Amino acid sequence: MADLARDARAVQLNDLVTIVILDKASAVSKGSTSTSRNSNATASISAMGGPVRTPGPLSSLAGLGGSNKLEGQAATSRETELRTTVSARVTRVLPNGNMVVEGTKDVLINSERQKVSIRGILRGRDLLMDNTVSSDRLANLEVRVDGRGVVNDAIRRPNFLYRLMLGLLPF
């Protein structure tokens, strides 16, 4: 009978809450560099087989010169938007009544697998009557999205050996 008068909101260990994740992040980074370097070296042999009276092709046996110039510009932009809901479980109730919630969601669509994991601290008063809460109301929020599949394979960073070969090869 006590459950009839009980508030349906989660307050106990292992109660379930639904976290609505609406997160948008963006970052822009720009940079440029310019360097220039010139060097010259001249060497000559003036008395190879005795004194040379007239200047000729052998009067300066070596003359070296070099020039190096680098100009570069770079810009990177990244924008991420995450919209999903994750059901989470109360894993711990803190002495002040706040709750630690954790949950995962694994989605497989067209050979693309995404796993969304979330963890945070929830105040009981931020929880709505239907046991939903917005992700911006969680403290110490940790959201991790791991993906596997064709798209993730195409955008992940190449391995070290491949990056080294790209840096060494001129074509």
C-alpha positions as CSV (number, residue, x, y, z in Angstrom):
1,M,0.0,0.0,0.0
2,A,2.9,2.4,0.6
3,D,3.9,2.2,-3.1
4,L,0.5,3.8,-4.0
5,A,1.4,7.1,-2.3
6,R,5.1,7.0,-3.3
7,D,6.4,9.5,-5.7
8,A,7.2,7.8,-9.0
9,R,10.5,9.6,-9.4
10,A,13.7,7.7,-9.0
11,V,15.3,8.1,-5.6
12,Q,16.6,4.6,-4.8
13,L,19.4,2.4,-5.9
14,N,18.7,0.7,-9.3
15,D,15.8,3.1,-10.1
16,L,15.8,4.0,-13.8
17,V,15.9,7.5,-15.3
18,T,15.9,8.7,-18.9
19,I,18.5,11.2,-19.8
20,V,17.8,13.4,-22.8
21,I,21.2,14.4,-24.4
22,L,21.1,17.6,-26.4
23,D,24.8,18.6,-26.8
24,K,26.4,20.8,-29.4
25,A,30.0,21.7,-29.5
26,S,32.2,23.6,-32.0
27,A,35.8,24.6,-32.3
28,V,37.8,26.6,-34.8
29,S,41.5,26.9,-35.0
30,K,43.6,28.9,-37.5
31,G,47.3,29.4,-38.0
32,S,49.9,30.5,-40.5
33,T,53.7,30.4,-40.7
34,S,56.3,31.9,-42.9
35,T,60.0,31.2,-42.9
36,S,62.9,32.0,-45.2
37,R,66.5,31.0,-45.3
38,N,69.4,31.6,-47.7
39,S,72.8,30.2,-47.6
40,N,75.9,30.4,-49.8
41,A,79.2,28.7,-49.6
42,T,82.2,29.3,-51.9
43,A,85.4,27.4,-51.9
44,S,88.3,27.8,-54.1
45,I,91.8,26.4,-54.6
46,S,94.2,29.1,-55.7
47,A,97.4,27.2,-56.0
48,M,96.6,23.6,-56.9
49,G,99.7,22.8,-58.9
50,G,101.5,26.1,-58.4
51,P,100.4,29.7,-58.7
52,V,97.6,30.3,-61.2
53,R,98.3,33.5,-63.1
54,T,95.0,33.9,-65.0
55,P,91.6,33.2,-63.7
56,G,90.2,30.2,-65.5
57,P,87.7,27.4,-64.9
58,L,89.9,25.9,-62.2
59,S,90.3,29.1,-60.2
60,S,87.2,28.4,-58.2
61,L,86.5,24.7,-58.0
62,A,83.4,24.8,-55.9
63,G,80.6,27.3,-55.4
64,L,77.5,26.2,-53.5
65,G,74.3,28.1,-53.0
66,G,71.0,27.2,-51.5
67,S,67.7,28.8,-50.7
68,N,64.8,27.6,-48.6
69,K,61.4,29.2,-48.2
70,L,58.3,27.9,-46.5
71,E,54.9,29.5,-46.3
72,G,51.9,27.7,-44.9
73,Q,48.4,28.3,-43.7
74,A,46.1,26.0,-41.8
75,A,42.6,26.0,-40.6
76,T,40.6,23.4,-38.9
77,S,36.9,23.5,-37.9
78,R,35.0,20.9,-36.0
79,E,31.3,20.9,-35.1
80,T,29.6,18.1,-33.2
81,E,25.9,17.7,-32.4
82,L,24.6,14.8,-30.3
83,R,20.9,14.2,-29.8
84,T,19.7,11.0,-28.2
85,T,18.1,9.6,-25.1
86,V,19.7,7.1,-22.8
87,S,18.1,5.1,-20.0
88,A,20.4,5.1,-17.0
89,R,20.4,3.3,-13.7
90,V,21.0,4.9,-10.3
91,T,24.2,3.2,-9.2
92,R,24.7,5.1,-6.0
93,V,22.8,7.5,-3.7
94,L,25.0,10.1,-2.0
95,P,24.5,11.2,1.6
96,N,23.0,14.5,0.4
97,G,20.4,12.7,-1.7
98,N,22.1,13.3,-5.0
99,M,22.3,10.2,-7.3
100,V,25.1,8.8,-9.4
101,V,23.5,7.6,-12.7
102,E,25.2,5.5,-15.4
103,G,23.8,4.1,-18.6
104,T,24.8,2.9,-22.1
105,K,23.0,2.6,-25.4
106,D,24.3,0.4,-28.3
107,V,22.8,1.1,-31.7
108,L,23.5,-0.8,-34.9
109,I,22.3,0.8,-38.2
110,N,23.5,-0.2,-41.7
111,S,26.7,-1.9,-40.4
112,E,27.5,1.1,-38.3
113,R,27.7,0.5,-34.5
114,Q,27.5,3.4,-32.1
115,K,27.8,3.0,-28.3
116,V,26.8,5.9,-26.2
117,S,27.8,5.8,-22.5
118,I,26.8,8.4,-20.0
119,R,27.6,9.0,-16.3
120,G,26.9,11.9,-14.0
121,I,25.5,13.2,-10.7
122,L,21.8,14.0,-10.6
123,R,19.9,16.1,-8.1
124,G,16.5,14.7,-7.2
125,R,14.8,18.1,-7.8
126,D,16.0,18.2,-11.4
127,L,14.2,15.0,-12.2
128,L,10.8,15.5,-13.9
129,M,7.7,13.5,-13.0
130,D,8.2,11.1,-15.9
131,N,11.8,10.3,-14.7
132,T,13.4,12.3,-17.5
133,V,16.2,14.8,-17.1
134,S,18.2,16.9,-19.6
135,S,21.9,16.2,-19.8
136,D,22.8,19.8,-19.0
137,R,21.3,19.2,-15.5
138,L,23.9,16.5,-14.6
139,A,27.0,17.4,-12.7
140,N,30.4,15.8,-13.6
141,L,28.8,14.7,-16.9
142,E,30.8,12.2,-18.9
143,V,29.4,11.3,-22.4
144,R,31.4,8.9,-24.6
145,V,30.4,8.0,-28.1
146,D,32.3,5.1,-29.7
147,G,31.7,4.2,-33.2
148,R,32.7,1.3,-35.5
149,G,32.0,0.8,-39.1
150,V,32.7,2.2,-42.6
151,V,32.3,5.9,-41.7
152,N,34.5,5.6,-38.6
153,D,37.2,3.8,-40.5
154,A,37.3,6.5,-43.1
155,I,37.7,9.4,-40.7
156,R,40.0,7.9,-38.1
157,R,43.6,9.1,-38.0
158,P,46.0,6.9,-40.1
159,N,48.6,4.9,-38.3
160,F,52.2,6.1,-37.6
161,L,53.9,4.3,-40.5
162,Y,51.4,5.6,-43.1
163,R,51.9,9.2,-41.8
164,L,55.7,8.8,-41.8
165,M,55.6,7.6,-45.4
166,L,53.4,10.5,-46.5
167,G,55.9,12.9,-44.9
168,L,59.0,11.3,-46.6
169,L,57.7,10.7,-50.1
170,P,57.5,13.7,-52.4
171,F,54.6,12.4,-54.4
